[in-house]
């Protein structure tokens, strides 16, 4: 870890019970945690619960945080991922909320264009939901959370090569699903 961790000073202030520091950290980290949990869980309420629990753990850990082993942001994402895994383990179905994956669209577009974009967003959400959990996680971390391969691999506790393999299989499965006529495609859940 060559670069200084940009969150260390703020974390120390949180450890000293500075309210302004807590508010700043929440402002900094909440959008990404909510996006991560929403995409993995497909439920906005559960995503808010995961984000809240992540911040509770941050607050409890702040005074004891020792820099050096991992960047704080990586640790916080790992906490959120673990909380998501706990919730997914409790579920029987892994259905993503299409609204959580929807794209922001210019409301001034033509109605036909809007319908086409909505249809495409729905198909992408269905394809992503159909991926095996580890492939979906790799895609979400890299494309939606915009993490580097190194960061995503560290969060998933796998090698960069294993991450790249998951991404390759996920992209292939997504292409296959999206190439099929609507409703005819299924993604294999055997390989993760």
C-alpha positions in Angstrom: 0.0 0.0 0.0 2.0 2.9 -1.3 -0.6 5.7 -1.3 -1.7 7.3 2.0 -5.3 6.3 2.9 -7.5 9.4 2.4 -9.9 8.3 5.2 -7.4 7.9 8.1 -7.7 11.5 9.4 -11.4 11.4 9.2 -11.5 8.0 10.9 -9.4 9.3 13.8 -11.8 12.2 14.2 -14.7 9.8 14.3 -12.7 7.8 17.0 -12.7 11.0 19.0 -16.5 11.3 18.7 -16.6 14.3 16.4 -20.1 14.6 15.1 -19.0 16.5 12.0 -16.6 13.8 11.1 -19.3 11.1 11.3 -21.5 13.3 9.1 -18.7 13.8 6.6 -17.9 10.0 6.5 -21.6 9.2 5.9 -21.7 11.7 3.1 -18.6 10.3 1.6 -19.4 6.6 1.8 -23.2 6.2 1.9 -24.0 6.5 -1.8 -21.5 3.7 -2.7 -22.6 1.4 0.1 -26.2 1.8 -0.8 -25.5 1.2 -4.5 -23.4 -1.9 -3.7 -26.1 -3.4 -1.3 -29.0 -2.5 -3.6 -27.4 -4.2 -6.6 -26.5 -7.3 -4.6 -29.7 -7.6 -2.6 -32.2 -6.0 -5.0 -34.1 -4.4 -2.1 -33.8 -0.8 -1.1 -34.9 -1.3 2.5 -32.4 -4.1 3.0 -29.7 -2.0 1.4 -30.4 0.8 3.8 -30.2 -1.7 6.7 -26.8 -3.0 5.4 -25.5 0.6 5.1 -26.7 1.4 8.6 -25.1 -1.7 10.1 -21.9 -0.9 8.2 -21.8 2.6 9.7 -22.5 1.2 13.2 -19.5 -1.2 12.8 -17.4 1.8 11.4 -18.3 3.8 14.5 -17.4 1.0 16.9 -14.1 0.3 15.0 -12.9 3.9 14.5 -11.1 4.4 17.7 -9.2 1.1 17.3 -8.4 1.4 13.6 -4.7 0.8 12.8 -3.7 1.8 9.3 -1.3 -0.4 7.3 -3.0 -3.7 6.5 -5.8 -2.5 4.3 -7.3 0.7 3.1 -10.3 1.8 5.2 -12.5 1.9 2.2 -11.7 -1.7 1.3 -12.5 -2.7 4.9 -15.8 -0.9 4.8 -16.8 -2.5 1.5 -15.9 -5.9 2.9 -18.1 -5.3 5.9 -21.0 -4.3 3.6 -20.4 -7.3 1.4 -20.4 -9.7 4.4 -23.6 -8.2 5.6 -25.1 -8.7 2.1 -23.9 -12.3 2.0 -25.5 -12.9 5.4 -28.8 -11.7 4.0 -28.5 -13.6 0.8 -27.8 -16.8 2.7 -31.1 -16.3 4.5 -33.0 -16.1 1.3 -34.0 -18.8 -1.0 -34.3 -16.7 -4.1 -31.8 -14.1 -5.3 -34.1 -11.7 -7.1 -32.8 -8.2 -7.9 -35.1 -5.2 -7.9 -35.1 -3.9 -11.4 -35.6 -0.4 -10.1 -32.2 -0.6 -8.2 -30.5 -1.4 -11.5 -32.4 1.0 -13.7 -30.5 3.6 -15.6 -31.1 7.3 -15.3 -32.7 8.4 -18.5 -33.4 11.9 -19.9 -37.1 12.5 -19.3 -37.3 14.6 -22.4 -36.7 11.6 -24.7 -39.4 10.3 -27.0 -41.8 7.8 -25.5 -40.7 5.0 -27.9 -37.1 5.7 -26.9 -38.0 5.5 -23.2 -39.8 2.2 -23.7 -36.8 0.8 -25.5 -34.4 2.0 -22.7 -36.7 0.6 -20.1 -36.9 -2.7 -21.9 -33.1 -2.8 -22.2 -32.7 -2.0 -18.5 -35.1 -4.7 -17.5 -33.3 -7.3 -19.7 -29.9 -6.3 -18.2 -31.4 -6.5 -14.6 -32.8 -9.9 -15.4 -29.5 -11.1 -16.9 -27.6 -9.8 -13.9 -30.0 -11.5 -11.5 -29.6 -14.8 -13.4 -25.9 -14.9 -12.9 -24.4 -17.1 -10.2 -23.7 -15.0 -7.0 -19.9 -14.8 -7.4 -20.1 -13.7 -11.0 -22.8 -11.1 -10.2 -20.6 -9.8 -7.3 -17.6 -9.5 -9.6 -19.6 -7.5 -12.2 -21.2 -5.2 -9.6 -17.8 -4.5 -7.9 -16.0 -3.7 -11.1 -18.6 -2.0 -13.3 -21.1 -0.5 -10.9 -18.7 0.2 -7.9 -15.9 1.1 -10.4 -13.3 -0.8 -8.3 -10.0 -1.9 -9.9 -9.3 -5.6 -10.4 -7.0 -5.5 -7.4 -9.5 -3.9 -5.1 -12.4 -6.1 -6.2 -10.3 -9.3 -5.8 -9.2 -8.2 -2.3 -12.9 -7.6 -1.4 -13.9 -11.0 -2.7 -10.8 -12.6 -1.1 -9.6 -14.1 -4.3 -6.7 -13.6 -6.6 -6.8 -11.1 -9.5 -6.6 -14.1 -11.9 -9.7 -15.7 -10.3 -11.5 -12.4 -10.5 -10.7 -12.0 -14.2 -11.9 -15.6 -14.7 -15.2 -14.8 -13.0 -15.6 -11.6 -15.0 -14.9 -13.4 -18.2 -17.6 -16.1 -17.4 -20.0 -13.4 -16.3 -19.6 -11.4 -19.5 -20.0 -14.5 -21.6 -23.2 -15.5 -19.7 -24.6 -11.9 -19.9 -23.9 -11.8 -23.7 -25.6 -15.2 -24.1 -28.6 -14.2 -22.1 -29.0 -10.9 -23.9 -28.6 -12.5 -27.3 -31.5 -14.8 -26.8 -35.1 -13.8 -27.6 -36.9 -12.5 -24.6 -37.7 -15.3 -22.1 -35.8 -18.0 -23.9 -32.5 -17.6 -22.2 -31.4 -19.0 -18.9 -28.0 -18.7 -17.3 -26.3 -21.7 -15.8 -26.0 -21.5 -12.0 -23.6 -24.5 -11.8 -20.4 -22.5 -12.3 -19.6 -19.5 -10.2 
